[in-house]
Amino acid sequence: MTDRPKLRHAYGPAGDTPALLDRIAAEPAPGHWTGLWSALCHQGSVHSAGVSTMPLWPMAGTKSPPR
């Protein structure tokens, strides 16, 4: 199990990452994907939570953001 609060994304501790994925699963709107992407790869900077989150993306109901 990943200790998400010890990982970081653009806005601080990444403990909220599962909630961001749950929101996408409930409603895969482009804005929800944007929120997740902004946290994990803000302005091209990759944060420690990004890699650990990739295996969870299928839980969001789709494997990639809408285009």
VOPAGU-2260 file (C-alpha; in pm, 1 decimal, decimal comma):
REM VOPAGU-2260
SITE   aa  ch    i         X         Y         Z
SITE  MET   A    0       0,0       0,0       0,0
SITE  THR   A    1     128,0     344,7     -90,1
SITE  ASP   A    2     158,6     601,3     185,8
SITE  ARG   A    3       3,1     883,8     -17,7
SITE  PRO   A    4      34,8    1157,1     247,1
SITE  LYS   A    5     414,3    1114,1     227,5
SITE  LEU   A    6     402,7    1162,8    -149,2
SITE  ARG   A    7     359,3    1507,7    -296,7
SITE  HIS   A    8     188,3    1661,8    -592,7
SITE  ALA   A    9     186,2    2022,5    -712,9
SITE  TYR   A   10     -43,2    2135,1    -432,2
SITE  GLY   A   11     117,5    1954,6    -137,9
SITE  PRO   A   12      65,3    1610,6      21,3
SITE  ALA   A   13     -99,1    1367,3    -219,3
SITE  GLY   A   14    -346,0    1213,9      25,6
SITE  ASP   A   15    -632,1    1350,8    -184,8
SITE  THR   A   16    -530,4    1164,0    -501,8
SITE  PRO   A   17    -771,7     869,3    -447,7
SITE  ALA   A   18   -1056,6    1120,5    -407,8
SITE  LEU   A   19    -958,3    1285,8    -736,5
SITE  LEU   A   20    -975,3     944,4    -905,9
SITE  ASP   A   21   -1311,0     867,7    -740,9
SITE  ARG   A   22   -1447,7    1193,4    -878,0
SITE  ILE   A   23   -1338,3    1091,9   -1229,1
SITE  ALA   A   24   -1496,4     749,1   -1184,4
SITE  ALA   A   25   -1826,3     909,1   -1086,6
SITE  GLU   A   26   -1817,5    1163,6   -1368,8
SITE  PRO   A   27   -1531,1    1145,5   -1622,1
SITE  ALA   A   28   -1565,9    1509,1   -1721,7
SITE  PRO   A   29   -1267,7    1681,4   -1885,8
SITE  GLY   A   30   -1246,6    1926,5   -1594,9
SITE  HIS   A   31   -1196,8    1644,3   -1347,2
SITE  TRP   A   32    -911,7    1502,2   -1556,2
SITE  THR   A   33    -763,0    1851,6   -1573,7
SITE  GLY   A   34    -766,6    1874,1   -1193,1
SITE  LEU   A   35    -587,7    1541,5   -1158,5
SITE  TRP   A   36    -334,2    1623,8   -1428,5
SITE  SER   A   37    -267,3    1967,1   -1279,3
SITE  ALA   A   38    -190,0    1809,6    -943,4
SITE  LEU   A   39      34,8    1536,1   -1083,5
SITE  CYS   A   40     216,0    1720,1   -1363,5
SITE  HIS   A   41     177,3    2091,1   -1300,7
SITE  GLN   A   42     338,0    2306,7   -1571,9
SITE  GLY   A   43     550,3    2013,7   -1684,3
SITE  SER   A   44     689,4    1932,3   -1339,2
SITE  VAL   A   45     636,3    1570,3   -1242,7
SITE  HIS   A   46     579,2    1510,1    -873,1
SITE  SER   A   47     633,2    1197,2    -662,2
SITE  ALA   A   48     262,9    1114,3    -656,1
SITE  GLY   A   49     242,0    1093,7   -1035,4
SITE  VAL   A   50     413,5     760,7   -1089,0
SITE  SER   A   51     244,9     594,5    -792,5
SITE  THR   A   52     -95,5     703,4    -920,3
SITE  MET   A   53     -70,0     558,2   -1270,8
SITE  PRO   A   54    -177,3     203,9   -1166,9
SITE  LEU   A   55    -493,8     355,5   -1017,1
SITE  TRP   A   56    -610,2     524,0   -1338,3
SITE  PRO   A   57    -813,9     219,6   -1450,9
SITE  MET   A   58   -1015,7     264,7   -1130,1
SITE  ALA   A   59   -1129,6     594,6   -1277,3
SITE  GLY   A   60   -1324,7     402,0   -1541,9
SITE  THR   A   61   -1105,2     495,5   -1836,5
SITE  LYS   A   62    -738,8     458,3   -1915,4
SITE  SER   A   63    -678,3     804,3   -2055,1
SITE  PRO   A   64    -821,5    1152,5   -2032,9
SITE  PRO   A   65   -1077,9    1260,1   -2291,5
SITE  ARG   A   66    -934,5    1448,5   -2590,1
